[in-house]
Structures are given as C-alpha cells and as structure tokens.
Amino acid sequence: MADDSQLDKPLRTLIVDDEPLAVERAQVICASLDAINVVGTASDGAAALRLIEALSPDLVLLDMTMPELDGLEVARALGKQDNPPAVIFVTAHDDFAVEAFDLEAIDYVLKPVAADRLGRAIERAVARRGERRESGGRWLEELWVPHRSELLRIAVSEVARIDAERDYVRLHVGLKGEGGRSYLLLQTIAGLEEKLDPAEFIRIHRSTILRKDRIRGLRHDGLGVWSAELDDGEALRIGRTYLPKVKSMAGR
C-alpha cells in the first residue's frame, strides 16, 4: 500500500513514443493536468526501460508500436518488477486491446490523442494509486471492447453472458429488458474462459459461458437433455460435455 503522504502528489510520468510530434502533443496535454508531472521522455523501448529504472515514475504513457522493443515488450518487462509503474497505452491501432488488458494496463488510448480522453485515463491511474497490487491475482477484472471510434472499458463483474461467434466472443452486459447491450471482442471463448474466475463464471456449452448468479435453476428436458434457466426467464441448453460440471455447481 502506498504511503498516504504520497497520494495527493502528482503522478511522476514518463512519455514514451518514437514520434516527436506525438511526444510534443502528449507533453502539451499533460502540462494542463494537475494530476501528473512529466519527468522525462523516451523515443524507444530500451531507453524507456533505462529511464524507468533511473527515475522510478508512477505512470508511463507508452506507445504500442516502436522499432525493436515495442510497447508490449516494455510492459511485459515491467510486469516482472516488484513495484512497476502504471501503464497507459497510447496507440494508433485498436487491435492490441486483448494483449493490453492481459498486461493489466490502466487504459488504452487511441491516437490522435484527445485531451479529454487522456484526462479520463489519467483519472483512472490516480484512482488506482494506493491500491495493493495482488501478486497472486490471475483472473480478469476488466475488458476493453471496440465501440464506434473508441475502446470501452467494461468491468467483468458487469458481464452476464458470453457467446462464441467464430473467432470472436459477444459480451452481454446487463439484462435484455433493462437496457442490456452487447459487444464483440476478438478473442476465442476458450481463451477467455481460462482468464475468468471459475467462482463467478461457468461454461455450459461450447458456445456459451454464464455468470453463475444468473442461473436460477436447472431443468431436465428428457432423454438426458438439461437446460439452465436464467433470471430473465430464458432457458439455455447445457452441452453434454459440460453437464457434470454444471450439476456439481448444484451439488449433484
């Protein structure tokens, strides 16, 4: 846990980007934000790691695509440290979001960077300051999904159901009759299942994962066929491969 005396101080921030104009734009935006203090800049991943070791920043604004050592490689190296800085990825590409949330980045901001969008990302970094980093925590807590011209951050706790759609999954957030919405994410259902807390989610079919607290009951439809009855009245068939695990949830 961070020292309480440090919580009100600006986040010491390092800007990493191989484009001089992008660095300059980030510096201009950061200069208008009281929550951060830019302590240095780097134009490549190797220099970034050297400066992070020398300056011990609280936050790194990290470009994703750079020659030689890219942003993902820098973030992976930081993840091996005992007390790494928070990372906000800044990139022109929206197809690295899965890798970014795997690396527990604070946010993923698309170029050209808008001042208000970067400001919201830094607010998240400030809000997380002082939180204990759980070294044993392995389950996803949030997801980024593309939506129109930005990436939305969705708490895993808000996801009610996940359906496979070829190489994508569809995340259902909320209930259908209560303003529920859905988003497509480039991720296989098997890959996502491995990252979800099994105490919270269960796979009932090769194409469906459910939040456990959505299941109201199990129904036997005859001839060995079972369905899961959901809290909104819908019934979903349980695949035979997954039936033993679903029954064990009910103590059967």
C-alpha positions in Angstrom: 0.0 0.0 0.0 1.3 3.4 -0.9 2.3 5.9 1.8 -0.8 8.1 2.4 1.5 11.2 2.3 2.2 10.4 -1.4 -1.4 10.1 -2.5 -2.0 13.8 -3.2 1.2 14.4 -5.1 1.1 14.5 -8.9 1.9 11.2 -10.7 5.5 11.3 -11.9 5.1 10.4 -15.5 7.3 9.2 -18.4 6.2 9.7 -22.0 7.4 7.0 -24.5 6.9 7.4 -28.2 9.1 7.2 -31.3 7.2 10.1 -33.0 8.4 13.5 -31.9 5.1 15.2 -32.7 3.2 12.6 -30.6 5.6 13.3 -27.7 5.1 17.0 -28.0 1.3 16.6 -28.1 1.3 14.5 -25.0 3.5 17.0 -23.2 1.1 19.8 -24.1 -1.9 17.9 -22.8 0.0 16.8 -19.7 1.0 20.3 -18.9 -2.7 21.2 -18.5 -3.3 18.4 -15.9 -2.5 19.0 -12.3 -2.6 15.3 -11.5 0.6 14.5 -13.3 4.2 15.8 -13.6 6.2 14.7 -16.7 9.7 13.7 -15.5 11.1 12.6 -18.8 10.5 11.3 -22.4 11.9 8.3 -24.3 11.8 7.5 -28.0 12.2 3.8 -27.9 11.6 0.8 -25.6 15.1 0.2 -24.5 15.6 3.8 -23.5 12.2 3.7 -21.7 13.3 0.8 -19.5 16.6 2.6 -18.6 14.7 5.7 -17.7 12.1 3.8 -15.7 14.9 2.2 -13.7 16.6 5.6 -13.1 13.6 7.8 -12.5 11.1 5.3 -10.9 8.0 7.0 -12.4 4.5 6.3 -11.1 3.0 6.3 -14.6 4.2 5.6 -18.2 2.3 6.8 -21.3 3.5 4.1 -23.6 3.3 4.0 -27.4 2.4 0.5 -28.7 4.3 0.3 -31.9 8.0 1.2 -31.9 11.0 -0.3 -33.7 12.9 -3.1 -32.0 11.5 -3.2 -28.4 7.8 -2.3 -28.7 5.3 -1.2 -26.1 4.0 -4.7 -25.3 7.6 -5.9 -24.7 8.2 -3.0 -22.4 5.0 -3.7 -20.5 5.9 -7.4 -20.1 9.4 -6.4 -18.8 7.7 -4.1 -16.3 5.3 -6.8 -15.2 8.3 -8.8 -13.8 9.2 -5.9 -11.4 8.2 -5.9 -7.8 6.7 -2.4 -7.9 6.2 -1.4 -11.6 4.7 1.9 -12.7 1.1 2.0 -14.0 0.9 1.9 -17.8 -1.5 3.7 -20.2 -1.0 2.5 -23.8 -1.2 5.2 -26.4 -1.5 3.9 -30.0 -2.9 4.4 -33.4 -4.1 0.8 -33.6 -7.1 -0.8 -31.9 -6.2 -4.4 -32.4 -3.8 -4.8 -29.4 -6.5 -4.4 -26.7 -6.6 -8.1 -25.7 -2.8 -8.1 -25.1 -3.1 -4.8 -23.3 -5.6 -5.9 -20.7 -3.7 -9.2 -20.3 -0.8 -6.9 -19.1 -3.1 -5.1 -16.6 -2.7 -1.7 -18.3 -4.7 1.2 -16.8 -6.1 2.2 -20.2 -5.7 2.1 -23.9 -6.0 5.5 -25.7 -6.2 5.8 -29.4 -4.3 8.4 -31.5 -4.8 11.2 -32.3 -5.0 11.7 -28.6 -7.8 13.9 -27.4 -7.1 15.9 -24.2 -10.4 14.8 -22.5 -9.8 11.2 -23.3 -6.2 11.2 -22.0 -7.5 13.1 -19.0 -10.0 10.3 -18.2 -7.3 7.7 -18.5 -5.1 9.6 -16.0 -8.0 9.9 -13.6 -8.2 6.1 -13.6 -4.5 6.0 -12.8 -4.9 8.4 -10.0 -7.9 6.4 -8.6 -5.8 3.3 -8.6 -2.9 4.8 -6.7 -2.6 3.3 -3.3 -4.3 0.1 -4.3 -2.5 -3.1 -3.3 -1.1 -5.0 -6.3 -2.1 -8.6 -5.7 0.7 -10.7 -6.9 -1.4 -13.9 -6.8 -4.4 -12.3 -8.6 -4.8 -14.1 -12.0 -8.4 -13.5 -13.0 -9.6 -10.8 -15.4 -11.3 -7.8 -13.8 -12.0 -5.7 -16.9 -12.1 -5.9 -20.7 -11.6 -3.4 -23.5 -14.0 -3.6 -26.4 -14.1 -1.6 -29.7 -17.2 0.5 -30.0 -17.5 3.1 -32.7 -14.4 5.3 -32.7 -13.1 4.3 -29.2 -12.4 1.4 -26.9 -14.8 0.9 -24.0 -13.7 -0.4 -20.7 -16.1 -3.0 -19.2 -15.8 -4.5 -15.8 -16.0 -8.3 -15.9 -18.5 -8.1 -13.0 -21.0 -6.4 -15.4 -20.8 -9.3 -18.0 -23.8 -11.6 -17.7 -23.2 -13.9 -20.6 -20.6 -14.7 -23.3 -21.4 -16.3 -26.6 -18.9 -17.6 -29.2 -19.1 -16.1 -32.7 -16.3 -17.8 -34.7 -13.1 -16.0 -33.8 -15.0 -13.5 -31.6 -17.0 -13.6 -28.5 -20.1 -11.5 -27.8 -20.2 -10.0 -24.3 -23.7 -9.4 -23.0 -23.8 -6.7 -20.4 -26.9 -6.3 -18.2 -30.3 -7.9 -18.8 -32.2 -7.7 -22.1 -35.2 -5.9 -20.6 -33.2 -3.5 -18.6 -31.1 -1.7 -21.2 -28.8 -4.7 -21.8 -26.2 -4.3 -24.6 -23.7 -6.5 -26.3 -20.2 -6.0 -27.7 -17.9 -8.1 -30.0 -14.4 -8.9 -28.8 -11.7 -10.5 -30.9 -11.0 -13.4 -28.6 -11.8 -17.2 -28.6 -14.3 -18.4 -26.0 -11.8 -21.0 -24.8 -9.1 -18.4 -24.4 -11.4 -16.1 -22.5 -12.7 -18.9 -20.2 -9.1 -19.5 -18.9 -9.0 -15.9 -17.7 -12.3 -15.8 -15.9 -12.7 -16.6 -12.2 -14.4 -20.1 -12.1 -16.1 -19.0 -8.9 -18.0 -16.4 -10.9 -18.4 -17.9 -14.3 -19.2 -21.4 -15.7 -19.2 -22.7 -19.3 -22.4 -24.5 -20.0 -21.9 -25.2 -23.8 -19.1 -25.0 -26.3 -20.6 -21.6 -27.3 -21.8 -20.2 -24.0 -20.4 -19.0 -20.7 -22.7 -17.7 -18.0 -22.3 -15.7 -14.9 -23.2 -18.2 -12.2 -25.5 -15.8 -10.3 -27.7 -15.5 -13.5 -28.6 -19.2 -13.3 -32.0 -19.6 -11.5 -32.2 -23.3 -11.8 -31.5 -26.4 -13.9 -34.3 -28.2 -15.9 -34.3 -31.8 -17.1 -35.9 -31.8 -20.6 -35.8 -35.6 -21.0 -33.5 -38.0 -22.9 -30.6 -36.7 -20.9 -31.0 -33.2 -22.1 -30.7 -30.4 -19.5 -31.2 -26.6 -19.7 -30.1 -23.7 -17.5 -33.0 -21.4 -16.5 -31.8 -17.8 -16.3 -33.0 -15.0 -14.1 -34.7 -13.3 -17.1 -36.8 -16.4 -17.9 -34.6 -17.6 -20.8 -33.6 -21.3 -20.9 -30.3 -22.3 -22.5 -29.4 -25.9 -23.4 -26.4 -27.4 -21.5 -23.9 -29.3 -23.6 -23.3 -32.9 -22.6 -19.6 -32.3 -22.1 -20.3 -29.5 -19.6 -23.3 -31.1 -17.8 -21.3 -32.8 -15.0 -19.6 -29.5 -14.0 -22.9 -27.6 -14.1 -24.6 -30.2 -12.0 -21.7 -30.1 -9.5 -22.4 -26.4 -9.0 -25.8 -27.5 -7.7 -24.3 -30.2 -5.5 -25.5 -33.0 -7.8 
